[in-house]
């Protein structure tokens, strides 16, 4: 794929700070991502808000491919918290035993299902405050759920988003929460819901950790990492 030229009067950044400080570069980056994938979505399979919540919770420290393989039979039989409770922790653990940390994840899913039944009549509460009170649900999981369901734009910062945002120079926070706050502040609102997916997919398939595929990167000409020593 040939590299695209920078917009008029837009110099190539020399440092990460140059990207962060230049709204034109921010716009150029996300225009490029939008042109490449106009409607990005999570690669996790789900059928409703509850199964999305479960899938995202199970995906911690596990690939989406592994989660989808485990949930394929699960979600044929279980799509509500009531059905999850009927299945029980032992059978759930057996179903998801191929994913990392499956005993603790099964325990948390069952505990969360009980709370959803007792407190929310089996419905998934769609506020960050309520979601993070559920066992096994942290800020990142809540962000993914709210963003994917178009409830509230959010950028869940996993290892891919953290790495890509640092390499592109659009964030320099030392923690995922700080990076999320920085990205939410600089990315224009009309891109926020999709930005999470663009950054994850870019980190998963192009800007990978060990050997980033810069020769096929659609934003390589906008990246300060090219020709700059980078430790992220």
N, C-alpha and C positions, 0 to 999 in steps of 0.2 A: 504493500500500500504506500503510495507516495506521500511524503510529508506535506502538510498544508502550511501555507505561509502565515505568518502572524498578521493580525489585523493592522490596518494602516496606523502609523505613528505609535506602534507598540513594540518597544525594544525587547529583545530576548532577555529574560531575567538572568542575573549573574549569581544571585544568592536566594535563599529561601525567603528572606525578609522582603525581597523585591516583589515576589509573587503575592505575599500576604498583604502588602501595602497597596497593591494596584488593582482596583475594581475592574479595570478592563481585562486583566488577565483572568480574574475569577470568572467573569462573564465568558471569556473565550474558552476556558476549560469546560464549563458546563454546557455551552452551546455545542461543543464537540461531542460530549457524552450524549446529549439529547439527539443529535443528528444520527449517531450510531445506534442508540437504543431508545426510541421515543417513549416506550411504555415498559420499563423494567419492573420485574416482580420477584418476589422471593422464590427460591428454588425448592423450598419446603412444600410438601403436599399437605393440603388441609381441605376440609369441607365446610367448616363453619368457624365462628370465633373460638369456640371451645377447643376444637382440634388444632387450630392455629396456636393457641396458648400452650397446649401440650407439646406440639411439635417444636416450638421455639424453646421451651424449657428443656426438652430432651437434647437439643442441639448444642448445649454447652460442652465445649471441649470435644466435640464430635462433628464429623462432616455432615452436610445436608444429605448426601448420598446414603450414608449409613442410617440416618434417621428415617429417610423415606422408605428404605428397605424394611426397617423394623415396624414402621407404622402402617405399611400397606395392608397387612392382615388385621392389624388392630383397629384401624378406622373403618373397616368393613362391618365390624360388630359394635364398636364403641364410638359414639359421637356426642354423648352428653355426660355430665358429671355423674348422673344417676347410674348410667350403664357402666361407667368406670368403677363405681363403688361395688356394683354387682359382680364385676369381673374379679375384683380383689387384688391385693398387693402381690400375692404369690404368682398368680397367673400373668399379671402385668409384667412382673420381673422376668418371667420366662419368655414372654413375647419380645421384650426389648433387650434381652441379655447380650445381643451382639454389639450394643453401643457402650461407650465408656461410662463408668460410674452407674451402671444400671440399677444396682440395689438401692442406692440413695435416691436416684431419680424416681424409681417406682414408688418409694415411700413418700416422697414429696408430692407426686401426682395424686396419690390416694388421699393424702392429707388435704391438698388443695381442693380436690373434688368434694370432700366432706364440708369444707367451709363454703364452697359455692352453693351446695345444696341447703345448708343450714342458714346461711346469711343472705344469699342472693337468689334463692328459689331456682337454683340451677343455671342461672344466667352468668355470663362473664361481665364483671363490672368494668366499664370502659373509661376508667380514670387511672392515672398513674399511681395516685395515693392508695387506691384500693388494690390495684394489681400487685404492687410491691409488698403488700402485707401477706400475700399468698406464699406458702412454702415453695421454695425453689424458683421464685420469680424475683429477679432483681431489676435494677434500673434498665439494663440493656434489653432484657426480655420484654419489659413493659413498653419500651420505645419501639421495638419491632412490631408488637401487637397493635399499638395505637397507630403507627405509621401505615402498616399494611392494610388496616381496616379503614383508612382515611378518616380516622377520628381526630387525630392531631399530628401534624408534621413532627417528625423526630428523626434523629440520626443516631442509630445504635452503633456505638464504636466498638467493633471487635478487632481482632489482630489485623485484619485486612484494611479496615478503614483507618486504623491508627497508623499503620505503615504507609499507606498511600497518601494520606493527608500530610504526613511529615515529609515524605519524599517530594511531593508537589509543592511543599512550602506553604500550604494554606492553613496549617495549624502547627503549633509547637508545644502544646500542653504535655505535661509529664504523665498525666493519667487519662484514662478514657473519658471520665466525666468532664475534665477540662477541655479535652479535644472536642467533645460534643458541644460544649458551650461556645467554643470558638467557631466551629462550623455553622452552628445555628445563627450566629451573629453576622457572618459574612456572606452566606449563600442567599441569594434573592429568594423571596418567599415562593414564587411560582415553581421553583426547582426543589424545594426542601423535601417534599414527599418522595421524590424519585432519587435525590442525591444519595441517600443511604444505599440504595441498590447499585447505583453506578459505581460508587467507591468500592463496595464489596466485590462486585463482579470484576472490576478492573484489578483489584488486588488478588483475586482468586485465580484469574486466568492470564493476566498480562504482567502486572507489576508484582510478581511473586517474590517471596522473601529472598531466596538464594541467588537465583539468576533471572532478574527481571528481563522481560522480552522487549527491550527498548526498540528493536528494529521494526517491530510490528505495532508499536504503541501509537494510538491515534492522537496523543497529546505530548509526544516526545519533544516536539519543537517548543512546547510551552514549559517544559520541566527543567527546573534549576539543577536537577541531579545530573544531567548530561554534562560531563566535563567537570563536575564538582565532586570532591570526596564526600561521601555520604555514609554514615554509620548506621542509619536506621534500617 
